[in-house]
Amino acid sequence: MKFVSVLAPAKRAVLVILTLLAAGLAAWAAGGVTAALMGLAAGPAGVSLGLIAGLVMLPFWIVGVCVVGGPLWLALHMNGRRDRNTALIFGGLIGAFGGPAVLIVMMGLGGAPVDPAVLLLAPPAAIGGAMAGYAIWRLGYEGERA
């Protein structure tokens, strides 16, 4: 199986960043709906705080995708796991576990009690992770069949 490199490296890097940003925005939108629903108990302030927190977390999400997703992608690539379904599954798993894990660690470091409702953010994070996995698969292996 060959690695498809059609675009110049600089253009390809910009395309990867824009794709990850789009996946992050989709995860933020899904997470924003979840955070807004969680914030309904706190009123309008809780809803807006959930949406703002999602925007603040977006750059960290993109860095996390690169720091965790990059080495995982390399390991999968080296082991011959280059199909679309593997990219979707592993992207979704990283999102589902990584998103809430980061929030739980951040809450613990801040001395705040960990809210179990953070686990409600796992499904939207899984959606964003699966989208990122698909985007990376599509950019890296667009000429191969899954």
Beta strands, then each sheet from edge to edge (+ up, - down):
end
